[in-house]
Amino acid sequence: MYNILIRPLIIEDALTSYQWRNDPEVWKYTGSKPNVKITKEIESEWIEKALKDETSKRFAILCDEEYIGNVQLTNIADDMAEFHIFIGNKAFWGKRISQLATYQILYYAKEVLKLSEVYLSVKPENISAIKSYENNNFKIIDESQENIKMSLKLSCLENTTVSIFVMVYNHAPFLKECIDGLLMQKADFNYDIIIGEDCSTDDSREILLDYQKKFPGKFRLLLHEKNIGAANNQKITFENCKGKYIAMCEGDDYWTDPLKLQKQVDFLEQNNDHVLCFHKVKILKTDGEIVDDFITKIPENYQLRKTLAENNNYIHTPSVLFRNIIKDELNATEFQKSPIGDYFLYLMITKYGKIGYINEEMAVYRYGVGVFSALDHFQHLKTNLILFTNLYSYETESEIKEIFYTRFLQLVADIQKNQTLAQNKSNILNTRRHILIEKLYKLFKK
């Protein structure tokens, strides 16, 4: 398993790539073997000239951070470009690296350059390359004994296996750890990173744009022109997650295991009756100490939806991967009104199957920095009251509905016991946002 990324080609790459130019095996199938011995100086001059060409985009292929080849788009014009790739380090031939790197530059061509078509030429005897191109949906448009021409309409580019959902608002101090954890993943499939950036007042947006420039084949950045709020940002970000699976990681959390995605995808591929998979996490306290999870306890029968409804949320957001089956659920009025999105989301997803669990620590949850952590006791109760009101209204299964009814009454009792809350009760119930709570409370009292 490898970590494959593409990054912009730099002149210093000549110190490695000049050696590939002199290897006849590397050029066996390209038809462009140099007619002179290539020196470091010649290669440096070529790269410097190529990088000035405004009709081309040239990238280095990285395998576990090692520079092993080049991939590029040339003759960019009229929403089209010509594709080229070679793996210069022969130790990495035949390992599907070319196919993964190809997908990233195609993703870049579609999402960043907004091209509509990419085409290429390949020798008929280069069977492995042709297969790799076909796996990325290139189609043969012309062929002869000397050459095969292939083309891909980028509208036909397949979606990734996993889309990573990230919401960002004023996360600048934490973003490097977060994004680095996403980019270090080793997988035999393609994944993209969908980030909803809600007009932060810090340097979050600049950090994200810089990462997209460094690794252009991984990011779809949703840069809102004005602050649209967490609920709208969440909905839009989810709608842009097109992968077969969706993984989640808020901008202030981070992943620690480079095989996290592979392990979770493998689990769901092998367990068709499961729709969601989560794992253990570590907790990063506000004093910087990383400790075992003291927030949640995994109950028995954790795989059942009823257990999730009966307990407080025992699933940490950066540990989640689930099947992308939520498209029809995102517009539910109750979900959009809910002040707590993750718990509601898991309850929606698990209508369709079981919950899986991997007993390995593969992420870190940052404690005490989120919006919910800053709420006082009154605000916690108020927020949970809105949550369970919306869950009760959304739910159709009678047994689960009864659980939410009980939780609602418990919260009402807590409100009545708290003098501070009692003093503010009229203000709470008079706000338009809480009219539904008042009506539901009266309904329950009957």
N, C-alpha and C positions, 0 to 999 in steps of 0.2 A: 504494500500500500504506500502511495506516495502523496506528497503535498505538491500540487502543480499550480503554478501561477505564471502570468505573463506580466512583464514590466517594460517600460520604455527602454529601448536600446541606448547605450551610452558609448562614448568613444573608448573608454577603458575596457570595454568588452573585446576590443581588438586583440588584447594580450592573450586571450583564450581562443577566439574564433579564427585567428590567422592559421592555426595548426590544422583546423578542419578543412580550410581551403586547399591545403596541400595533400589531403588524403583522398586517393582515387576512389575508395569505397564510398565515401560520403557523396561523391558526385556521380556515382554510377548511373543513377536514374534521373538526374536533373537536366542533363544536356547542356550544362553551362560550366564545364570544367575550365578553370583558369589555364591560360596558355603560357604563364610564367610562374615562377615560384613566388608565392605570396609571403611578404615579410610583415612584421608588426607595423612598420611604417606605411606600407601599401594598404593594409587592412584599416589602419586608423584613418587614412585619407579617404578611403571609400566610405566608412561609416560617417565621417564628418560631412561629406558631400551628400550622402543619403538622407541624413537628418535635416538637411536644409531644403529638401524636396517637399514642397507643400502639397504635392499630389500623392504622398505616401505616408503611411504610419508603420513604424518598425518597432518590433518588440523582442525582448529576450525571453526565452522559456526557462523557468526555474523549476528544478525538481529538488525538493527538500532544501531549498535556498541555493542550490548549485546551478550555475549557468550551463545549460546543455545544448541549446539550439536557438534558432531564430524563427519567428513567424511574422508575416508582414502583409499589409495591403498596399498595392501600388495602383497607379493609373486611376486614382479616385476622381470620378467625374460623372455627372448626370445620375446621381444616386446609385452608382455602381462602383465596384473596385475589383481588382485582380488579387487573388490569394496565392501566397507562397509559404512554404514551411520546410524546414529541415532540422533533424536532430543531429547535431555535430558530434556529440559524445556517443560513440557506438555502444557503450555499456548499457545505454538506455533504449536501444532499439527493441522493438517487439513487445513493449510493456504498456501499450495503450496510452502512452504519454502524449503522442501526437494528436490523438483523437480528443483528449481532454483540453490540450492547449488550443486546438482548432476551435472547439466550442467557445472558448473564452474570447477569442478575437472576433468570432461571429457575433457573439453577444454584444461586444463593444461596438461593432459595426451597426448593429440594429438599435441598441439603446442609447448610445452616445452620439455616433456619427449620423444616425437616422438614415442609413442607406437602405435601399430596397432589394439589392441583388449583389451577390458575390460570385465570381467565376474563376476557373483555374484550368490549367493544362497539366496532363500527367502522361507518362509513358505507359503503354499497355502492359509492359512486363512488370511494372511496379504494382503488383497485385495487392500488397498489404496497404499501400497508400490509397488505392481506389476503394478498398473495403472501409478504411477509416473515413474517407469522405462520404461514402454512402451511409455510414452510421450517423453522420451529421446531416443527412437528408439532401446531399448533393445529387443531382441527376445528370446522367450523360446526355449531352445535347448534340454531340458530333464525335465521330471516331474514324481513325484511319490506322494503317499499320504503324505509323510513326507517332501518333499523338491521339489522346482522348481529351475532349473538352467537356467540362462539367460546370453546372451552374446551380446555385441555391437562391430561391426567393426567400428572403429573410422572414417573410411572414410565415414560412413553413418551418422555421427553426423550432425544434422541439423545446418544450419547457424543461426546466431543470428537474432533477429528482427531488431536491429540497430547496425551498425558499426559506431564508432566515429572516424572521420578522423582528425589526428593531425600531423602537420609538425613542426619539431623542428630544430632550428639551433641557438646555443648560446643563449638559453632561460633560462639558469640556475637560474637567479634571480626571474623568474616568474613561474617556473614550478610547484612549490608546490601548489600555488593557482589554477593553471590550472587543474592539475591532481586531486586534492581534490574535485573540482567542478564536475568532471566527475564521480568520485567514489561515490559521495553522492546521486546519482540518485535513486529514489524509483520508481520501475516499476514492472508490472506483466508479464514482458517478459525479455528475455536475451539480453544483449548488450555486445559488446567487444570494445576495444580501440586499434586502429591501428595507430602506431606512426612511422613516417619516420624520423629518426635521421640522419642528413646529416653531420656526422663527425665533430661535434662541437669542438671548441678549448677551451671551458669552461667545467664545470662539468655536462653538460646536460645529457650525456650518463650515467654517474654514478648514477645520480638521478633517471633516468628511470629504470635502472637495479635494484636499491634498491626498487622501487615501485613494480616491477614485483615479487620480492622475497616476499614482504609483502602481496601482493594480487595476487597470481599466476593465478587465473582463469579469469582474465580480459584483459590481455595485449598480443598483438602481436607486438613485437618490430622489426622494420626493421632498422638494424644498418649497415649503409653503411661503407665500408672499406675506402673509400675516398670520398671527397666532389664531389657530382654529379650535384649540382646546383638545384635551386628551381623547374624548369620545370620537370626535370627527377624525382626528389623526389616526386613531386605531382602526377605524372603519376603512379609511382610504388605504392605509398600509396593508391591511389584510386583503383588500380587493386587488392589490398589485402583486400579491404572492401567488404565483402561477404554478409552483412546483407540485409534484405528487404528494409531498409531505411538507409541513410547515414546522420549523423549529423556532423557538422564541428566546430572545435575550434582550432585556432592557439595556439602555445605554450606560447604566451604572453597575451592571453585573458583568461577569466574564467567565469564559470556559477555560478549563485547565487540561483536558484530555484531548490530544489530537485525533483520537479515534472515536470521539463521542458520537458524531453524526453516523459514522459507519455502523457502530454497535446498535444504535437505536433504529436505523433503517433496517438492518438485518433482523432485528427483533420483530418489527411489524411485518416484514416480508414473510417471516416464518410463522406468524400468528395472525391469521386472517380474521379471527374473531375479536381482535383487539384494535382499538382505534386511536389510542393515546398511550404514550410511553414516557415515563419520567425516571429520575434517578436521584441518588443522594447528592447533597451539596455540602460545601463548607460555608461557614458564616464569617464574613469580614466585619468585625466590630468597629465602632467609631474611633477607638483608640489604635486601630491598625492591626490588632491581633486577629489571626485566623483560627477559628475554633470549630469543633463539631457542631452540627445543627442542634441548637437549643430551642428553636422556634416551633418546629413541627415534630410530630410523632406519627410514624406510619402505622395505621391500625391494621388489625386482621381484616381479611376480606377487602383489602384496599382496591382490588380490581373491580369492585361493584359500584355502580352509580349510587345506589342507596347509601352505601358507606360514605361516599363523598358528600352526599346531602346531609347526612346525620352529623358529620364532624366538621370542625373548622377546616379550612383549606390546608391540606397537607402536601400540596404540590407547588414547589418553587418554580417561578416562571423560567429561569435559565436552564431548567432541567427538562423542559417539555419538548416533545416531538409528536405530531399527530397527523392523521390523514387529512388531506385538504378536502373536507366535506362540508365546509361551513358557509359556502356562498349563499345559500338560501336562508341562512340564519342571521346574517349580518344586519338585515333590515328590520329585524324584530324590534318593535318600539321599546319593549322592556329592556332589551340588551343595550340599546342606545342610551337609555335613561339611567342605566345602572352606574353608580359611582365606583364600583369595583368590577373591572372587566375580566380579570383572569379566572376567578372562581366561577363566574357566570359562564364564561367560555367553556370551561371544562365540563360543566353540567350540560351544556348544549351538545358538545361533541359526544359525550358518553351516552346519549340517547341511542347511538348507533353501534355500540360495542363496549368491550371491556377496557380496563386500564391495566397497562403493563408497568413493571418496575424492575430496574436494574440496580442492584445493590453495590454500586460503585460511585465514588465521589468524582464527578467530572466537571463541576462548575463551582463558582463562588458567588453567593448572594450577599450583596452589600447591605448591611443592616443599619437602619436609622437615618437614611438619606432620602428616602422617597417621600412623596406628598402625604401618604397615609401615616407614615411614621411621625409626622409633625403634628398630627391631630391630638387634641386633648380628649379626656374621657367622654365628655359630652358629644364632641364631634364624632368620635368613634361610634357611639351608640346611634347617633343620628344617621351616619353613613350606612351602618348595617341595617337600620330600619328601612331605609330606601332600598337597599339591596334586596332584602327578603320580601318586601312588598312587590318589587318587580319580578322576582323569581316566582312568587306565588301566582301572579297574574300570567306569567309566561307558561308555567307548567301545565301539562295536560294529564300526566299520570297521577292517579288519585293518591297512591301511597306516598309518592314524593311530595305532592302538594300538601298532604297532611303534615309532613316533616317541616316544611316551610311555614305552615300555619303555627306550629308549636314554637318554632324559632322566633316568629314575629311576636307572639304573646310574651315570650321570655324577655324580649327587648322592650316591649311596652311596660312590663313590670319593673324592669331596671330603670326606665325613665321615671316612673312614678316614685321610686325609692330615692331618687337623687334630687335633692332640694334645688340645686342649681338648674337642673333640667326643668324642674317643675316651674320655676320662675320664668323660664324662657319658652314654656310650652305653647303659650298663645302665639308668640312670634313665629315659632316653628310651623304651627299648623295653619297660620294665616298666609304664609308664603305660597305663591302659586305652585311652586315645585313640590309642596307637600300636601296638596289637596287630596291626592290619591291616597296618601297614608291616612288622613283623617277619615275619609270615606270607608277605607278598608277596616280601620279600627272600629268604627261604628257598626260595620257589618258583622265583625267578629263578636262584638258585645251582644248583638241580638242572638 
